[in-house]
């Protein structure tokens, strides 16, 4: 065999490398489809039975419709030691790199100032649906392009007496995830893609009480944010329903400054 022929035969990638790449691609597709199915089931679950015991919305014009976007994507890495310790366990479910978008509201807002929340807000007259409202707010607050979001369903609405909003959680999968950022400082103080590993880590979980509001809620301390209240309650239910959460100590108190 000539030297030229030998060199030509060696130009292409090693077949074993191709097999490895193809196997990785297949695994990613399977994991993505599994994640989408899980999120669709989460939307179809309607929500926690705890929600049914909440104060029903009054039948008058004081109630305003709102929606929040629970946007799951891939590419997030844990920021805490506890979260990094959960990565291997979550890898068994194919969700070790899954994250969700959370933001801290500006301290100057009238409703829920400084609180951590999902992107979202009240439905405006130009919004043709609650999904449209959630996507518009996500773009305005966090720079999320609506066309990159696959909407997989929505859960039953929850009435929030303190702000008189009836809030519908919209479940989305970020098919083309990217950076998030504060778009309007009058609306948001910070925005993050928070790793699910940081959220499910038992050392990052506990409860928070507000005696003035007579409430106790689940709480999460993920290093860059502390989550409590409405958002923490939904996260707590979602992580359990998705099968990602582990055991955590409900007697641990998480301090949150206001």
Secondary structure by P-SEA (a helix, b strand, c coil): ccaaaaaaaaccccaaaaaaaaaaaaaaaaaaaaaaaaaaaaaaccccccccccccccccccbbbbbbbbccccccccccaaaaaaaaaaaaaccccbbbbbbbcccccccccccccccccccccccccaaaaaaaaaaacccccccccccccccbbbbbcccccbbbbbbbbccbbbbbccccccccccccccccccccccccccccccccccbbbbbbbccccccccaaaaaaaaaaaaacccccccccbbbbbcc
